[in-house]
Amino acid sequence: MAPAARTAAGPKDVARVTATLLAWGTGQAGGSGLDAPQLTRWIKQSSTLQELERLEQQHGASFNYIHISTAFSRAGHIIGAGTQATRFHPLLRRLWARLQPQLDECGEQALANIVWACGKAAYADPPLLDACLNRLVGEREVAAPQGLANALYGAALLWGNGMYRIDKQQAQQLVAALVQQRQGATSQNLSNTLWAAAAMGLLLPDQQAQQLVAAPVQQRHAATPQGLSNTLWAAATMGLQLSKQQAQQLVEALVRQRQAAKPQGVSNTLWAAATMGLPLQEQQAQQLVEALVQQRQSATSQNLSNTLWAVATMGLPLPEQQAQQLVAALVQQRHAATPQAVSNTLWAVATIGLPLANVDWHSLLEALVAKAVTAQNFSNTLWAAAKRKADFAAAPRTTMQQTRVELALLQLADAAVSLQLVEGMTPQNISNSLWALSELGMRPDQLTSLLMTAVLQRVAAMTPQDISITALAAARLGYVEAPLFEALMAAAQQRRQESAQDEQAICNLCWAVVVADEQQLTQQVVALSKQLAASGLWESGSTGAGRSQLWQVHLWLLDCKPRSGGLAGTLSAQQLQQCADVWELMLQQTAQQRRTVFEQGVLAAAQQLPGLAACCQEARTDDGAYSVDVIAMHTATGRRLAIEADGPHHFLLPGRQPTGDTLARDRALAARGYVVVSVPWWKWNAMQADAAQHAAYLRHKVAVTLQKLGAGRPPGAGPAAAA
């Protein structure tokens, strides 16, 4: 994006300049006989900071404004070749001191080159920049397009670094002057100007912006890859509406030059296409991604994450090997990556459905914990982890110790509390974060409490989808505060009057009320179910999950109010039967899946106990509504026991509280006359495979449960940790 480089000096020229500089250093030649054009040539031919400094030290007293502006410009070019910018600051300070008495003599191109060089060197001297820009704005009508573009580009670089803020009115005046001369501007001038306007957040008139875009499109065959990508990036950043033809022409031109494009140019193009919703052809996208993959070792973390984000946003197919290579390259740069780059990468991984190794999840999460994440970063990361939980789900564990990934997620939750991220969350951030926590089986108390408080404060701004997801998550996390569910239900009823809701959102909300056992909301649940039954949603969009949830609503209503008939009459007989059929199929499938070694071991221990009789695995309750891991009769009391082999998904991290689903199960079984005996997996596994210990533990667990029941505490009444 820099001005076009001047012709480099040949080997003989460099040798001659070097010899002359050495002569100056030894006093063999003086500066008195050196003419101004020759000094200008030597400045232009300087290739290092040291050469520039020697020229300034030996001949600085003879520098005129042309020498000074040329030295500024040459410094910018040397910096562009990779030299550390801050090392040039002492030289630039001395050049500015020499320029001040001659500033009035400077022409527009010299002024523009000085501003451009300051931008390249990240050198912000407000008096210098103000003086140059004020004079340049005053002479903008006669300034060349390249000078205007260079000045805007340099000012934008300093703006992006937060080092200097050009007056936006001045910047807009420079842009307007360039637009007037756009027919004489090169494609690089135009793309640099667009990039600068976007980087500085200028609000350009629509006509001006469209004129700036149209010109690079016309000159696309002569444009560099960087110029093409900058044009697309700027258009996306400023929210310009490119025509389909303009977008395709720019993308096609860049695809033809993709092998010469830098990683940033490729990633900016893909990012712009995703941001503007451009109809990028699948082959074009694959060619661009392949070009970036080939250069991934020289790509920045931002290039890598933007590419993955764009591919995921546009729903483009990406070969798994290429995706893995991009992620692996970002993992290597994770410590230098911004929080947004890391969170966007994880979001893209989840959206694409890309498998990610446990070690990579941990590495990226650990890097994120050490950074100052935003509310959006946090929400996206939790959502991604929940979507791809299977990637890092632990193999059967022998203790309650969390995995490294789980620990990193809990640390991220603590960071969200300390950074007060909840205060800056949108309603969608809140609902997504709660949903993710429930999917991950995590209930960090401080964060959960803050999120629930935020729900009450912002429920009026929530969409029907936000409301149903929040209710679902709260119920699964065992958060059964009545004011929360009452507020969510009231908001849902208000939204129902404003717009139609989808079936799954209604089913989620009703099911959440059931799991939370909010019996004061039975009328509202029935009303929502009736709305669903009477609408066209049942036939057009009903799902098995929704019908399964409605059958659980029906059973809960029967448990709460046996004479109510449940949902009979609210749903038609056919609809209710459809719900029952889905639930029955789910019970049969679950019973087959749950016959684990753990469950079989619990059955074997129960069969060994002399006080238990009629032990049966995966048996149904009398009404057939629920399946129990192990049913047994306690002969001394005549009580029926529902012995549940509760694995990791029945408990929440880090406190081992039972999930809301588990509490609801226990209430439903208790309502059918069963005493629920929960056998936590970590207690069972701690005894290894010792049958005697297992039997002794189960005997103790049955005795303690019956004792609690005798003391008036019904099973499943609260979120106490399992013994």
N, C-alpha and C positions, 0 to 999 in steps of 0.2 A: 504494500500500500504506500510505499515511499515514492518520492519523485524518481523518475527514470535515472539510473546511475550513469555517470559519464564514462567515456571510454577509459578503460584501465591503462595505466602506463605499461610500456613494454619492459622486458628485462634490462635493456641498455639504459632506458630512461631511469629506472629505479636505481641501477648501479651508479649513474651519474649523480643523481640526487643524493644518494647515500655518501658518495665521495665528497660532495660539496659540503654536506652537513658535518662530516668528520673534519673537513678543513676549517669550518667555522669553529668547531669545538677546540681546535688546536691553535687558533689565531692565525692560520695561514691565509685566510681570506676575510675580507671585511664586507660589511653591508653597504658601504657608501656608493659602490658602483653598481648595485643591483637595481635594475629598473622594475617598475610596478608590474608590468605584464609577466615578467619572468617570475616574480615572487608569487603572483596569482597561480601560475602554472605549477610551481612547486607545492603550493598549498593543496591544489587539486590532486596532485600525484602522491600526497602523503598517504601511507597505508597503515600507520600505527599512531597511537596516542603520543608516543615518544617523539616521532618525527614532527608532529604538529607542535608539541611543546617546545622543541628546539627552535623551530621557525619563529614561534611567538617570542621566545626569550631573546633570540639573536636580532630579530628584525621588528619586534612589536612596536617600537617607537616610530617605525616608518609605515605601519599598517594604515591604509585608508579604509573607508567604509566597505569597499569591495573586498579587500583582503579579509576584513573581519567577518562579513557575511559569508564569504567563501569558506573561512575556517569553521564557522558554525555549521554550515552545510556539510563540510567534509567530515566533521566530528559525528554528525548524524549518520552518515553512511558507514563509517567505521563501526559505530555502535551497532548498526543494523547487521553487521557481519558477525556479531556475537561478543564484542568486547564489553566488559562490565561498565554500565552506564555511569555509575556514580564516580568512577575514577576520572571522568571528564569534567566534573563540576568545578574544580579549581581553575582549570583552563578557561571554562566558559565565564566564570566570574571575572577573570582578567580581561577577556575579550569584551565583556559588557562595559567594564570600566573604560576601555579604549574607545568603545563605540559612542558613549554618551555625548561627547563634544561634537560628534559627526552625525548624530542621528537624523538631523534635518536633511542631510544629503542623500539618505538612503532611498532607493526606489522601491516600488511595490514588491518586486521579486526578491530583493534582498531582505525586506521585512518579513515576507512570508517564509523564506528559508530559515530565518532565525527562529521563528515560532515553531516551524517543523522540527528543527534540530533540538529545541528545548523539550519538545514532546518526546522525541526519540531518546533523549538523555534523562528523562524524568527530572528535568531541572526547572524548578518553579521559582522564578524571581519576579514577583508581581510588578515592580516598577518597569523592568525590561519588557515583560509581556504586555502590560497595559500600554506602554509607549508604542510598541510595534503594532499592536492591534488597533489602537486609536488612529494611528496614521494610515494603516492599511484600509480601515473602514472608510476613512475620508477620501481615499483614492481608489475605492473599489470599482468605480465605473471605468477606469482605465487599466485596471490590473488584469493580467493574463489569467486564463482559466486555471493553469497549473499553479500559479501563485495562490489563488483563492482556495483551491483544493488542498494545497500543502498546509496553509495556515489553519484551515478547519480541521485537518487531520491531526496536526500537532496539538491544537487546543483540545481535541477530543481525547487524545492519549493522556494529557494531564488531567482532564476531567475524570476519566476512568480511574486514574490513580488517586483521585481525591486531593490533588495537590494544587489545582488552580481552577477557578470557575470563570470562564469567559462570560461576559454579559450576554444573555440569550438574544437580546435584541440585536446586538452587534453580530452574533453568529448568524441570525436569520437574514441580516442585511448582506452578509458575505454570500450566503446561499442564494439569495435572490439575484445578486450580481452574476453569479456563475450560471444560474438558469438562463439569464438573458444571453449569455455567451455559449450556451451548450452546443451550438452547431460547430463551434471551433474548439471544443474540449475533446480530449481523448477519453476512451472508455475508462481508463484508470482514474482520470480526474473526476469523472462522474460517479464511479463506484466509491472512490474515497470520500466524496462529498456526502453521498447517501449514507455511508457507514458512519461518518462523523455526526451527521444529523441524528441518526438513530442512537448512537452511543451517548450523545448529550441530551437525548430526550426532547429534541426540538419539535414543536407543534407546527409543522409546515402546512400551508394551505394545500388543499387536495390537488389543485391544478399544478402547483409547483412540484409536489411529490410525484405526481403521475408523469410530468415532463422529465423529471430526473430519472425515473425508471425506464421510460420509453426510449430514451437516448442510448443507454447501455444495451437494450434489447436490439436496437438497430445496428449497434457496433459489436455485437456479440462474437462475430467471427474474428475480430481483431483483439478481443479482450483476453486477459490472462485468466487462468483458473481462479486466482484469488479475487480478481475483479468481479467475476461472475458470482462467486459464492458470497462476496460482500454485498452485492446488489440484492440477492435473495434474502440474506440475513437481515439487511436493513429494512427491506419491505416487510418481512415478518415482524420485526421488532416494532416498527411504526404502525403495524396493523393495516398496511395498504392492501387493497384488493387487486391482485394481479388478475388479468384475464387468463383463461385457460391456455390460450395460444402463447401469451407472453411467458407464462411459467414454463410451458413445455420447451419453448425456444431456448430459454436460459439453461434449463436442466440439460437438454440435449447437447448444448454447446459445452457444458462442463463435463458431461459424461465422455465426450470425445477427447477431452484433455485430462481425463482422470488420472492417467499415469504420471502426469506432470503436476497434479494438484497436491498440495500439502495436506496432512491430516486435518488441520483446522478447516480448510476449504471444503473438504468432503463432509465433515461432520456438520459444519454450518449449513450446507446445502440440505442435508437430510433433516436437520432440526427445523429449518425454515419450511420445508415441504410439510412436515408434521404439524407445525404451528399454524400454517395457513390452510391446511387441509387440501394441499395440491394433489391432483390425481397422478401421482408418481407411478409410472409403469413398473411392474414387478421386476422385469429384466434390468431396467435402469437402476433400481434400488439395489439389486444384487451386485451389479457392476461397481457401484459406489462403495458398498460395504466391503466388497472384495479388495478394492483399492486401499481402503483404510486398514483392513486386516494385514495386508502386505507391509504397511508402514506402522504397525501398532507399537513397535518398540520406540519410535520417535514421536508417537502421539502423546498428548497430555491427558491427564485423567478426565478433564472436561471434554476433550474430543471423544474419548471412549464412552463416557456416560451419555453424552448428547446423542451419539449414534445409536446406542442401545435403547435410549428413551424414544427416539424417533421411530425406530423399527417397531417397537412395542406399541406406540401410539397409533401408527398407521396400520397395525395388524399385518405387517408384511412377513411372509415366511422367511426364516433365516436358518440356514444349515446349522445344526447343533455344534459342529466343530468350529465354525466361524464364531458363533456366539460365545463358546467356551474360551476361545483364544482372546476375544475382546475382554471378557470378564477377568481372565487370568492376568492380562496386561494391567488392568485397573487394580487388581489385588496387589500387584507389585508396587503400585504408586499410591496405595491407600493412605499412607501417612501424609502425603503432600496434597491429597485430594480435598476438595471442599466438602462440607457436610451434604450439600445438595448433590454433588457428583456421586457420593456413596449411596445416599438414599434413592436417587433416581435410578442408579444401577440395580439396586435391590428391587425397586418397584418394577423395572423392566424385566428382570429375571422372573419375577412372579407372574407378570402379565403374559410373557412369552410362554411360560411353563417350562423354563429351562432348569434342568437338575443342577443343583449347586452342592459341591462337597461340603461336609460338615466343617472342615477346617477353613474353607473359604468364608462360610457364613460367620464363623467365629472371628476370623481376621477382620472382616469388614465391620462387624458390629463393634468389636473392640476398638477399632480406629474411630468409629462414630462416637462412642462413649467419651473419647478424649477431646471431642470437638464441641463447639458451641452450636448445637443444633437448633433449628427453628421448629415451630409447631408443625409446619407442613412436612419437614424432614422426618420428624418423630412419627407422625401419623402414617406417612408413606412406608416407613421402615417397619412399623408394627404390622401394617396391612400386608406387606410383602412376606414377612416372617410367618404370618398366619396362613397365607395362601400356599406357602411352600413348606409347611411344617414337616411334611414327610421327609424332606431332605435331611433334617437333623434330628428326627425322632430317635430317641435312644433305643438301642436293642434292649431286650428284657433285662431289667436292672435288679441288683441284689440289695441295694440300699436306697434311701430317700435322697441321696446326694444328687444335686442338679447337674445337668451336663454343662459344658463350657458355654454352649450357645444359650442355654436357658439363663445361666448366670449373667451373661452379657446383656440379655434382654432385660433382666431385672435391674441391672446397673443403669441401663438406658432409661428405665422407668424412674429410677431415683434421680437421674440427671434432669429428667423432665420436670420433676418437682422442684429441684433446687433452682432451675432456670425459669421457673414460673411460666412454663410453656402453655399451660391450660388457659391462662388469661388471654392469650392471643389466638386461641383456636376458633375456627369457624364451626357452626353446627355439624357440618359434614366431618370435619376433623375429629370432633368429639365422638360422634356415632361410630366412625370407622375405628377409632382407637379402642373404644369399648368392645366393639365386635371382635377386633383382633385379640384383645386380652382374653375374651371368652373362648375363642378358637384355640388359643395357646394354652388355655387352662391356667391362667395367671391372674392373681388378684393382689397386686401390691397395694397395701391398705391406703397409704397416703395419696397415691395417684388416683386410685379408684374413687376415693372420697371426693377429691377435687373435681373429677370428671362428672360425678353424679350431681354435685352442687352446680356445676356449669350447665348441666342439662336443665335443671329447674330454672336457672336464670335465662336460658336461651331457647326454651322449648317453643316459644311463640314463633321463632324464626325457622323452625325445623320443617323439612319436607316430610310427606308421608313415609317416604323410604327411610329418612333419618329416624323418625319416631319408631317405626317397627324394628329397625336394627338395634336401636338403643334399648327398647323394651326387651327384646330377645337376649341381648348381652347381659343386661342387669339381672334377668331371671336366671340365666345360666351361671352367673357369678355368685348367685345366692344373695343378691342385694334385694331384700324384700321390704323396703321402706314404702309404706302406703302412699305418702305424698308424691313420691316419684311416679308411681304407676297411675295415680289419679290425674296427675298433670299430663302425662303422656296420653292417657285415654281421652281426656278433655280436648287436647290439641288434635288428636286423630279425628274426633267427631267434628271439630271445626273445619278441618281440611276436607272431610267428607262432603260438607256442604259446599265447599269452594270448588272441588275438582274430584274426578273419579280416582279411585285407588286400585292398585293391582291386587289380585287375589292373594298372592304370597305375603304381601305387606299386611293384609287383614288377618290372615292365618297366623303369621308370626306374632302379631300383637295379642290376639286371643290366647294363643299358646303360652305366651310370656306371662299373662295374668294367671293362667292355670298353674304354671310352675312356681310362681311367686305366691300362690294361694291367696290372692287378693279377693276374698269372697264378697266384699262390698261392691265389687264391680261386675257381678254376675249379670245384671240387667244390660249393662253396656256390651258385654261379650255376646249375649244373645242377640242384641240389636245389630251388631256388626255381622254376626253369622247370618242373620236374616237378610241383611243387605246383600251379602255375597250370594245367598241362595236365590234371591230374586233377580239378580243381575245376569247379564250375558257372560260374566267372567267365568261362571262355572263350566259352561260348555266350551268357551273359546280358549281359556287359558289355565284351566285347573291343572294342578300337579299332584303327583303322588304324595310329596312331602306335605303339601297343604291339607290334603284329605286325611292323612295320618294325624296331623295336628288337630283337626276338627274332631276326630274320633276321641282323642284324649280330652278335648274340651267337653264332649258329651259325657264321658266317664266321670270327669271331675264334677260336672253339674249334678250328676246322679249321686255322687258321694256327698256333696254339700247339701243338696236338697233332694232327697230320695223321691219325693212326690212330684218333682218338677217335670219329670219325663226327659230330662236332659235336653238335647236338641231335637227330639221328636216333635214334630209340629213346626219347628223353625226351619229345619231342612225337610224336604219331601222324603217319603219312605225310600224312594229310589236313591236319592242323594245320600241319605244316612247309610244305606246298605253299601254304597260305593266306598264310603269312608271306612266302614267295618271291614270290607274286603281288603283294602289297602293295608290296614292295621294288621289283619290276620297274616297276610303275606309277609309283612315285615317281621312279625313275631317268629314265623317259621324260619326265615332266613337268618335271623339273629340267633336263634337257638342252635342252629348248625354251626355258626361261627364261634359261639361262646364255649364250646366244649373243649376248653383249654386244659393244659396240664395242671394249671393252678386250680381250676374248678374241680377237676377229677381228684386232685389231692384233698380238697376240702370235703368232697363226698366220701372219700375213703376214711378220713378222720371222723366224720359224723357217724359212719357205719360202725366204727370201733367203740363209740361211747355207749355204755350200758343204759344211760338214761334217755337215749333217743331211739325212736322206732319209725318204721315206714319211711326210711330215707329214700328220696327219689331225685334224680338229676333232671334239670330242665323240665320241671313239671308246671302245669298251669294252675292258676287260682281256680276256685270253684266255678266262677262265672266265665272262665276262659279269657278274661281280659288281659292278664299279665302272665309272663313266664318267669319262674324263679330258678336261680342257679341250683339250689338244693332245698327241697321241702322236707321237713322232719316233724315228728310228733314228740313233744316233751312229755314223757310218760308220767312224771311226778305231778305236773300241773294240768296236763291235758291241753296245753297250749300248742298251737301250730306254729312252727318256726319257719321263717323264710331266711335261709342262710345265703348271703350274697358274697361271692368271691370278687371283691371290688379292686379292680386294677387301677393303673395310674390315671386313666381318664375320668375316674370318679372323684378325684381330689384336685384342689387348686394349689398352685405354688405361690408363695413359698411357705404358707402356713398350714398346709394339709387340711384346709376346710373342705367338706364335701361340696360338690357342685350343686347348683340349683336343681339340675335334672335328677341327681341322686336323692336329694331331699324330697322331691316330688314323688319319686318311686316309692320311697319309704312310707310316705303318707298314704299313697294309694294302697299299698299292701296292708298297712295298719287298718285302713278303712274296711278291708276285707277280712279282718280278724287274725292277721298274721303278726307275729312278733319278729321284727327284722333284726337279724344278727349280721352285722357287717364285719367281714374279715379283710382288713387292709393288706394290700399286696406286700408292702415293705416289712410288715410284721412277719408275714408268712415266709418271705424269702430269707429273712434274717436267720431262720432256723434251719437253713439249708434243706436237706431232704430227710430230716429226722422225723419219722412217722410218730414216734412217741411224743416228741415235743409238740408236733402239730396237734395231736389229739389232746394233750394237756392244755394247750393254748385255746383250742376250740371249746373245751369244757369250761375254762375260765371265762371265755367271752360270752357263752350262753348264760352262765350264772350272773355275770355283771349286768347283762342286758335285762334279764328277768327281774333283777333287783331294782334297776332303774324304773322298770315298768311298775313294779309294786310301789315305788316311791312317788308315782304320779307323773313321771316324765315319759310321754309317749315317744316311741322311736320316730326319728325324722323331724322332731319338733324344732330343731335349731341347728346352727352351723358349727357345733362343737367338733373339734378334731377327733378322729377315730382313735379309740384306745388300742 
